[in-house]
Amino acid sequence: MWRSIKKPIVLGPLLGVILSALGVKMPDLVLSAIKPLGLAATAAALFLTGVILSARRLKINTVVILSSITTMLIQPFIAWGIVLALGLHGQVAITAVLMVALSAGFFGVVFGNRFGVQSPDAEAVLLISSVLCILTLPLFISLTAGM
C-alpha cells in the first residue's frame, strides 16, 4: 500500500483533493499554462484506450453483460432515485445523475495494462458500455430535464 501511495499517479490527485478541500486556489497563470496539458492528456488516454481495445478480442460472457447493464442502467437509475428521494434540483441533481450514466471508465484498463494486468472482462465492459451510452445517455438526459 505504501509503495502505491508514493507513486505520482496516486500522490498528485490526492494532493489536489487536499489542497482543494483546504480552499487553496491555483494562480490563473498556472491554470492557463497547464490547461493544454490536461486537454492533451485526456485525448492521449482515450487514444491509448482505443489502441489497447483494438488489440484485444472481444469476449462476451455473463459477467460482461451483467456489468454492462449495471453500469449503464442500474447505477444511473439508483442515482436518479437518490436524487429524487433527497429532493435535489438544478445543476447538482442533473450532474449527479449524468456523471453516473456515463460509460465505464478507461482508467482501470489503461493502468492495469501498464502494470501487466489484463482483464478481458473489464475491456469488454468498457467497449460495450461506450456503445450503449449512445442509447442510455439520452434516456437519462430526458429524465433529468425537469430537475
N, CA, C and O of each residue as an XYZ file, in Angstrom:
588
protein
N       0.825     -1.185      0.000
C       0.000      0.000      0.000
C       0.874      1.256      0.000
O       0.584      2.209     -0.723
N       1.931      1.264      0.797
C       2.795      2.439      0.890
C       3.468      2.739     -0.436
O       3.621      3.903     -0.804
N       3.881      1.680     -1.174
C       4.513      1.888     -2.487
C       3.546      2.567     -3.443
O       3.955      3.415     -4.236
N       2.276      2.206     -3.378
C       1.282      2.819     -4.266
C       1.080      4.289     -3.945
O       0.976      5.118     -4.850
N       1.025      4.613     -2.671
C       0.779      5.995     -2.263
C       1.930      6.903     -2.677
O       1.710      8.083     -2.952
N       3.152      6.379     -2.726
C       4.316      7.188     -3.081
C       4.410      7.470     -4.579
O       5.200      8.320     -4.990
N       3.636      6.787     -5.391
C       3.699      7.000     -6.834
C       3.004      8.308     -7.205
O       1.964      8.639     -6.635
N       3.574      9.060     -8.162
C       2.976     10.350     -8.556
C       1.547     10.227     -9.069
O       0.758     11.159     -8.910
N       1.197      9.096     -9.681
C      -0.149      8.934    -10.233
C      -1.202      8.876     -9.120
O      -2.371      9.176     -9.359
N      -0.796      8.496     -7.917
C      -1.684      8.478     -6.768
C      -1.507      9.752     -5.940
O      -2.484     10.352     -5.492
N      -0.273     10.149     -5.745
C       0.043     11.291     -4.901
C      -0.481     12.608     -5.476
O      -0.961     13.457     -4.725
N      -0.397     12.790     -6.783
C      -0.851     14.032     -7.421
C      -2.328     14.316     -7.199
O      -2.673     15.381     -6.687
N      -3.219     13.382     -7.576
C      -4.646     13.632     -7.335
C      -4.984     13.768     -5.855
O      -5.843     14.569     -5.485
N      -4.314     12.990     -5.008
C      -4.559     13.083     -3.576
C      -4.187     14.465     -3.046
O      -4.925     15.060     -2.261
N      -3.052     14.959     -3.476
C      -2.621     16.301     -3.083
C      -3.599     17.354     -3.607
O      -3.915     18.318     -2.909
N      -4.072     17.167     -4.830
C      -5.049     18.091     -5.407
C      -6.342     18.143     -4.617
O      -6.902     19.218     -4.404
N      -6.821     16.975     -4.178
C      -8.049     16.923     -3.379
C      -7.846     17.621     -2.034
O      -8.715     18.358     -1.568
N      -6.691     17.381     -1.420
C      -6.404     18.013     -0.121
C      -6.328     19.526     -0.262
O      -6.921     20.255      0.533
N      -5.604     20.001     -1.266
C      -5.490     21.449     -1.473
C      -6.846     22.076     -1.792
O      -7.152     23.174     -1.327
N      -7.649     21.383     -2.578
C      -8.983     21.886     -2.905
C      -9.859     21.951     -1.661
O     -10.595     22.918     -1.462
N      -9.778     20.917     -0.822
C     -10.570     20.906      0.413
C     -10.154     22.033      1.359
O     -10.974     22.565      2.108
N      -8.877     22.385      1.314
C      -8.378     23.474      2.151
C      -8.677     24.848      1.557
O      -8.440     25.872      2.198
N      -9.198     24.866      0.333
C      -9.549     26.125     -0.306
C      -8.381     26.826     -0.983
O      -8.464     28.016     -1.287
N      -7.294     26.100     -1.222
C      -6.127     26.694     -1.883
C      -6.435     26.831     -3.370
O      -6.825     25.860     -4.018
N      -6.263     28.018     -3.903
C      -6.540     28.288     -5.320
C      -5.229     28.392     -6.086
O      -4.242     28.943     -5.598
N      -5.244     27.848     -7.295
C      -4.087     27.955     -8.174
C      -4.116     29.332     -8.837
O      -5.189     29.828     -9.179
N      -2.962     29.944     -9.020
C      -2.929     31.223     -9.739
C      -3.409     31.045    -11.183
O      -3.192     29.999    -11.793
N      -4.057     32.067    -11.714
C      -4.583     31.995    -13.082
C      -3.502     31.696    -14.101
O      -3.753     30.991    -15.078
N      -2.308     32.217    -13.891
C      -1.204     31.966    -14.814
C      -0.860     30.477    -14.863
O      -0.617     29.930    -15.938
N      -0.839     29.830    -13.712
C      -0.548     28.392    -13.660
C      -1.664     27.606    -14.332
O      -1.400     26.686    -15.106
N      -2.911     27.966    -14.040
C      -4.048     27.271    -14.647
C      -4.039     27.373    -16.166
O      -4.265     26.380    -16.859
N      -3.779     28.563    -16.684
C      -3.763     28.717    -18.136
C      -2.560     28.012    -18.753
O      -2.612     27.611    -19.916
N      -1.488     27.858    -18.002
C      -0.307     27.169    -18.529
C      -0.504     25.657    -18.592
O      -0.008     25.006    -19.511
N      -1.226     25.095    -17.618
C      -1.377     23.634    -17.597
C      -2.652     23.136    -18.274
O      -2.814     21.929    -18.456
N      -3.550     24.029    -18.646
C      -4.795     23.610    -19.285
C      -4.552     22.826    -20.585
O      -5.176     21.781    -20.767
N      -3.676     23.278    -21.498
C      -3.418     22.481    -22.704
C      -2.869     21.089    -22.398
O      -3.165     20.129    -23.110
N      -2.070     20.984    -21.337
C      -1.535     19.680    -20.943
C      -2.660     18.747    -20.506
O      -2.669     17.566    -20.855
N      -3.597     19.281    -19.748
C      -4.732     18.480    -19.312
C      -5.596     18.019    -20.472
O      -6.045     16.873    -20.500
N      -5.829     18.902    -21.422
C      -6.622     18.538    -22.605
C      -5.911     17.479    -23.440
O      -6.540     16.546    -23.937
N      -4.612     17.627    -23.591
C      -3.836     16.646    -24.353
C      -3.804     15.298    -23.646
O      -3.844     14.256    -24.302
N      -3.733     15.303    -22.315
C      -3.706     14.058    -21.558
C      -5.003     13.279    -21.736
O      -4.982     12.054    -21.854
N      -6.123     13.979    -21.754
C      -7.411     13.323    -21.947
C      -7.482     12.662    -23.319
O      -7.884     11.505    -23.442
N      -7.093     13.397    -24.334
C      -7.117     12.845    -25.692
C      -6.151     11.672    -25.818
O      -6.479     10.665    -26.445
N      -4.978     11.791    -25.234
C      -3.990     10.709    -25.302
C      -4.495      9.462    -24.586
O      -4.282      8.347    -25.063
N      -5.162      9.638    -23.445
C      -5.693      8.488    -22.711
C      -6.783      7.781    -23.511
O      -6.836      6.552    -23.537
N      -7.646      8.544    -24.158
C      -8.691      7.929    -24.977
C      -8.101      7.208    -26.177
O      -8.563      6.130    -26.549
N      -7.081      7.804    -26.782
C      -6.409      7.151    -27.903
C      -5.753      5.854    -27.444
O      -5.864      4.826    -28.112
N      -5.070      5.906    -26.302
C      -4.419      4.711    -25.762
C      -5.434      3.623    -25.454
O      -5.175      2.443    -25.694
N      -6.571      4.004    -24.932
C      -7.628      3.037    -24.658
C      -8.076      2.368    -25.942
O      -8.250      1.150    -25.983
N      -8.264      3.153    -26.989
C      -8.643      2.593    -28.285
C      -7.607      1.627    -28.824
O      -7.955      0.583    -29.376
N      -6.335      1.965    -28.668
C      -5.253      1.080    -29.127
C      -5.283     -0.226    -28.347
O      -5.170     -1.303    -28.934
N      -5.434     -0.138    -27.023
C      -5.477     -1.346    -26.197
C      -6.664     -2.225    -26.577
O      -6.522     -3.437    -26.739
N      -7.835     -1.607    -26.719
C      -9.035     -2.380    -27.033
C      -8.990     -2.982    -28.431
O      -9.513     -4.074    -28.657
N      -8.367     -2.276    -29.369
C      -8.308     -2.808    -30.732
C      -7.384     -4.011    -30.830
O      -7.494     -4.809    -31.760
N      -6.481     -4.140    -29.882
C      -5.555     -5.267    -29.896
C      -6.138     -6.505    -29.219
O      -5.518     -7.569    -29.248
N      -7.294     -6.387    -28.621
C      -7.902     -7.490    -27.877
C      -9.077     -8.079    -28.646
O      -9.681     -7.436    -29.505
N      -9.368     -9.301    -28.309
C     -10.524     -9.965    -28.881
C     -11.687     -9.816    -27.910
O     -11.561    -10.140    -26.729
N     -12.804     -9.333    -28.399
C     -13.982     -9.106    -27.564
C     -14.615    -10.440    -27.196
O     -15.023    -11.212    -28.064
N     -14.691    -10.698    -25.890
C     -15.311    -11.925    -25.387
C     -16.497    -11.528    -24.518
O     -16.330    -10.933    -23.454
N     -17.689    -11.863    -24.981
C     -18.896    -11.528    -24.244
C     -19.329    -12.752    -23.445
O     -19.491    -13.845    -23.987
N     -19.513    -12.539    -22.136
C     -19.982    -13.597    -21.255
C     -20.975    -12.997    -20.271
O     -21.326    -11.822    -20.381
N     -21.428    -13.791    -19.316
C     -22.427    -13.333    -18.358
C     -21.923    -12.161    -17.525
O     -22.665    -11.212    -17.269
N     -20.672    -12.225    -17.105
C     -20.098    -11.144    -16.296
C     -20.105     -9.830    -17.073
O     -20.453     -8.784    -16.526
N     -19.724     -9.886    -18.336
C     -19.679     -8.684    -19.178
C     -21.077     -8.114    -19.372
O     -21.268     -6.902    -19.274
N     -22.042     -8.958    -19.643
C     -23.416     -8.497    -19.861
C     -23.988     -7.874    -18.587
O     -24.557     -6.784    -18.635
N     -23.840     -8.561    -17.444
C     -24.368     -8.031    -16.189
C     -23.650     -6.743    -15.780
O     -24.285     -5.811    -15.287
N     -22.355     -6.686    -15.977
C     -21.599     -5.474    -15.640
C     -22.014     -4.302    -16.522
O     -22.141     -3.175    -16.043
N     -22.222     -4.563    -17.796
C     -22.634     -3.505    -18.720
C     -24.023     -2.985    -18.377
O     -24.256     -1.777    -18.396
N     -24.945     -3.889    -18.065
C     -26.300     -3.482    -17.681
C     -26.263     -2.692    -16.378
O     -26.951     -1.682    -16.235
N     -25.454     -3.160    -15.431
C     -25.331     -2.452    -14.157
C     -24.768     -1.054    -14.359
O     -25.277     -0.081    -13.803
N     -23.713     -0.963    -15.161
C     -23.060      0.326    -15.395
C     -23.959      1.305    -16.127
O     -23.981      2.489    -15.794
N     -24.693      0.835    -17.110
C     -25.437      1.743    -17.978
C     -26.895      1.965    -17.570
O     -27.498      2.960    -17.973
N     -27.464      1.065    -16.785
C     -28.878      1.227    -16.422
C     -29.123      1.247    -14.914
O     -29.744      2.176    -14.397
N     -28.641      0.229    -14.211
C     -28.976      0.102    -12.790
C     -28.368      1.241    -11.964
O     -29.073      1.884    -11.187
N     -27.079      1.492    -12.124
C     -26.435      2.564    -11.350
C     -27.047      3.940    -11.627
O     -27.306      4.681    -10.679
N     -27.288      4.307    -12.889
C     -27.922      5.617    -13.121
C     -29.341      5.715    -12.563
O     -29.743      6.775    -12.084
N     -30.106      4.616    -12.620
C     -31.453      4.652    -12.039
C     -31.383      4.792    -10.520
O     -32.216      5.473     -9.922
N     -30.396      4.153     -9.893
C     -30.212      4.314     -8.450
C     -29.863      5.767     -8.131
O     -30.415      6.349     -7.197
N     -28.951      6.348     -8.902
C     -28.576      7.752     -8.695
C     -29.781      8.660     -8.884
O     -29.985      9.590     -8.104
N     -30.580      8.399     -9.910
C     -31.789      9.185    -10.171
C     -32.756      9.071     -8.991
O     -33.345     10.066     -8.567
N     -32.917      7.842     -8.460
C     -33.793      7.629     -7.309
C     -33.297      8.359     -6.074
O     -34.092      8.940     -5.335
N     -31.992      8.337     -5.844
C     -31.426      9.042     -4.691
C     -31.640     10.544     -4.827
O     -31.991     11.217     -3.858
N     -31.429     11.067     -6.034
C     -31.634     12.499     -6.279
C     -33.089     12.877     -5.999
O     -33.358     13.901     -5.372
N     -34.018     12.053     -6.463
C     -35.436     12.321     -6.210
C     -35.765     12.197     -4.719
O     -36.495     13.024     -4.171
N     -35.226     11.163     -4.067
C     -35.509     10.938     -2.646
C     -34.978     12.076     -1.772
O     -35.594     12.440     -0.771
N     -33.835     12.630     -2.161
C     -33.247     13.726     -1.398
C     -33.832     15.082     -1.777
O     -33.554     16.090     -1.127
N     -34.640     15.100     -2.830
C     -35.267     16.346     -3.263
C     -34.294     17.330     -3.889
O     -34.506     18.541     -3.817
N     -33.239     16.830     -4.499
C     -32.253     17.708     -5.131
C     -32.788     18.239     -6.454
O     -33.550     17.564     -7.146
N     -32.378     19.457     -6.794
C     -32.811     20.086     -8.042
C     -31.639     20.818     -8.673
O     -30.600     21.021     -8.045
N     -31.824     21.206     -9.912
C     -30.840     22.050    -10.587
C     -29.605     21.297    -11.053
O     -29.626     20.087    -11.276
N     -28.533     22.059    -11.190
C     -27.292     21.529    -11.764
C     -26.705     20.376    -10.958
O     -26.159     19.438    -11.538
N     -26.808     20.430     -9.644
C     -26.256     19.356     -8.811
C     -26.966     18.040     -9.111
O     -26.312     17.010     -9.273
N     -28.277     18.061     -9.188
C     -29.051     16.854     -9.454
C     -28.756     16.306    -10.849
O     -28.531     15.108    -11.022
N     -28.759     17.185    -11.826
C     -28.511     16.757    -13.210
C     -27.109     16.190    -13.352
O     -26.917     15.137    -13.960
N     -26.133     16.886    -12.792
C     -24.744     16.432    -12.883
C     -24.564     15.088    -12.188
O     -23.873     14.212    -12.708
N     -25.177     14.913    -11.022
C     -25.049     13.656    -10.285
C     -25.540     12.475    -11.109
O     -24.866     11.447    -11.189
N     -26.696     12.616    -11.714
C     -27.264     11.512    -12.486
C     -26.472     11.272    -13.770
O     -26.165     10.127    -14.101
N     -26.141     12.330    -14.487
C     -25.466     12.158    -15.777
C     -24.029     11.660    -15.622
O     -23.534     10.945    -16.492
N     -23.362     12.018    -14.548
C     -22.000     11.501    -14.333
C     -22.028      9.989    -14.100
O     -21.139      9.268    -14.554
N     -23.040      9.522    -13.401
C     -23.166      8.084    -13.165
C     -23.610      7.374    -14.443
O     -23.292      6.202    -14.643
N     -24.341      8.075    -15.304
C     -24.864      7.472    -16.533
C     -23.822      7.355    -17.648
O     -24.088      6.736    -18.678
N     -22.646      7.939    -17.452
C     -21.602      7.828    -18.478
C     -21.069      6.407    -18.553
O     -21.235      5.624    -17.618
N     -20.434      6.080    -19.656
C     -19.908      4.729    -19.841
C     -18.790      4.436    -18.845
O     -18.258      5.339    -18.201
N     -18.450      3.166    -18.735
C     -17.388      2.733    -17.812
C     -16.101      3.478    -18.127
O     -15.833      3.810    -19.282
N     -15.317      3.735    -17.108
C     -14.080      4.489    -17.273
C     -12.934      3.644    -17.809
O     -12.909      2.424    -17.649
N     -12.003      4.311    -18.440
C     -10.861      3.633    -19.038
C      -9.676      3.524    -18.094
O      -8.693      2.854    -18.411
N      -9.754      4.170    -16.945
C      -8.620      4.256    -16.029
C      -8.087      2.875    -15.635
O      -6.881      2.633    -15.696
N      -8.975      1.985    -15.237
C      -8.558      0.650    -14.806
C      -7.914     -0.148    -15.920
O      -6.924     -0.843    -15.694
N      -8.459     -0.057    -17.110
C      -7.919     -0.802    -18.248
C      -6.534     -0.296    -18.613
O      -5.618     -1.089    -18.831
N      -6.375      1.019    -18.681
C      -5.085      1.599    -19.075
C      -4.015      1.308    -18.040
O      -2.915      0.883    -18.393
N      -4.316      1.531    -16.767
C      -3.311      1.321    -15.740
C      -3.086     -0.153    -15.443
O      -1.975     -0.544    -15.084
N      -4.104     -0.969    -15.582
C      -3.893     -2.408    -15.459
C      -2.949     -2.906    -16.536
O      -2.065     -3.719    -16.266
N      -3.130     -2.426    -17.741
C      -2.259     -2.807    -18.844
C      -0.819     -2.345    -18.606
O       0.134     -3.052    -18.934
N      -0.678     -1.164    -18.038
C       0.660     -0.627    -17.743
C       1.427     -1.507    -16.772
O       2.648     -1.625    -16.866
N       0.709     -2.131    -15.831
C       1.359     -2.972    -14.827
C       1.227     -4.461    -15.134
O       1.426     -5.303    -14.259
N       0.892     -4.776    -16.375
C       0.858     -6.167    -16.810
C      -0.378     -6.937    -16.396
O      -0.384     -8.167    -16.444
N      -1.433     -6.229    -15.985
C      -2.675     -6.887    -15.595
C      -3.690     -6.635    -16.699
O      -4.063     -5.493    -16.963
N      -4.125     -7.694    -17.331
C      -5.096     -7.560    -18.401
C      -6.395     -8.231    -17.973
O      -6.388     -9.358    -17.480
N      -7.490     -7.540    -18.162
C      -8.797     -8.079    -17.815
C      -9.693     -8.022    -19.044
O     -10.229     -6.965    -19.378
N      -9.855     -9.151    -19.711
C     -10.732     -9.155    -20.893
C     -12.157     -8.728    -20.563
O     -12.827     -8.108    -21.389
N     -12.625     -9.056    -19.355
C     -13.981     -8.664    -18.970
C     -14.095     -7.150    -18.829
O     -15.050     -6.551    -19.322
N     -13.127     -6.530    -18.159
C     -13.157     -5.067    -17.988
C     -13.051     -4.367    -19.337
O     -13.723     -3.363    -19.574
N     -12.219     -4.890    -20.209
C     -12.068     -4.301    -21.541
C     -13.360     -4.425    -22.334
O     -13.748     -3.491    -23.036
N     -14.023     -5.558    -22.231
C     -15.281     -5.757    -22.949
C     -16.383     -4.847    -22.391
O     -17.176     -4.294    -23.153
N     -16.431     -4.694    -21.068
C     -17.425     -3.803    -20.459
C     -17.188     -2.368    -20.903
O     -18.137     -1.641    -21.197
N     -15.919     -1.957    -20.955
C     -15.592     -0.608    -21.414
C     -16.096     -0.386    -22.833
O     -16.712      0.639    -23.122
N     -15.838     -1.331    -23.706
C     -16.254     -1.204    -25.102
C     -17.773     -1.222    -25.238
O     -18.344     -0.366    -25.915
N     -18.427     -2.181    -24.605
C     -19.880     -2.307    -24.721
C     -20.595     -1.119    -24.082
O     -21.569     -0.607    -24.636
N     -20.112     -0.676    -22.912
C     -20.772      0.460    -22.259
C     -20.576      1.745    -23.051
O     -21.433      2.628    -23.018
N     -19.469      1.861    -23.754
C     -19.256      3.043    -24.601
C     -20.260      3.074    -25.746
O     -20.749      4.140    -26.120
N     -20.565      1.918    -26.297
C     -21.543      1.842    -27.379
C     -22.961      2.033    -26.833
O     -23.761      2.755    -27.428
N     -23.274      1.386    -25.699
C     -24.612      1.512    -25.113
C     -24.906      2.926    -24.630
O     -26.065      3.334    -24.551
N     -23.860      3.667    -24.310
C     -24.017      5.037    -23.828
C     -24.753      5.896    -24.859
O     -25.427      6.862    -24.502
N     -24.621      5.542    -26.121
C     -25.314      6.275    -27.186
C     -26.827      6.179    -26.993
O     -27.558      7.095    -27.371
N     -27.299      5.081    -26.411
C     -28.730      4.890    -26.187
C     -29.172      5.329    -24.795
O     -30.230      5.940    -24.638
N     -28.359      5.016    -23.784
C     -28.802      5.264    -22.416
C     -28.620      6.711    -21.970
O     -29.428      7.211    -21.187
N     -27.599      7.387    -22.437
C     -27.373      8.767    -22.014
C     -28.545      9.683    -22.398
O     -28.967     10.486    -21.567
N     -29.087      9.595    -23.623
C     -30.270     10.412    -23.934
C     -31.472     10.103    -23.023
O     -32.264     10.993    -22.712
N     -31.598      8.849    -22.605
C     -32.668      8.475    -21.682
C     -32.531      9.248    -20.368
O     -33.506      9.810    -19.868
N     -31.325      9.273    -19.815
C     -31.130      9.951    -18.534
C     -31.092     11.466    -18.684
O     -31.398     12.188    -17.735
N     -30.724     11.948    -19.850
C     -30.835     13.385    -20.114
C     -32.296     13.801    -20.079
O     -32.639     14.834    -19.505
N     -33.163     12.993    -20.696
C     -34.588     13.328    -20.705
C     -35.211     13.165    -19.311
O     -36.126     13.907    -18.955
N     -34.723     12.201    -18.522
C     -35.237     12.035    -17.165
C     -34.858     13.197    -16.254
O     -35.604     13.546    -15.339
N     -33.703     13.788    -16.506
C     -33.238     14.882    -15.656
C     -33.645     16.255    -16.199
O     -33.346     17.272    -15.573
N     -34.309     16.300    -17.329
C     -34.649     17.575    -17.962
C     -35.520     18.464    -17.074
O     -35.410     19.689    -17.139
N     -36.370     17.878    -16.258
C     -37.259     18.665    -15.425
C     -36.724     18.982    -14.042
O     -37.443     19.553    -13.222
N     -35.501     18.632    -13.768
C     -34.966     18.817    -12.410
C     -34.524     20.247    -12.178
O     -34.049     20.578    -11.092
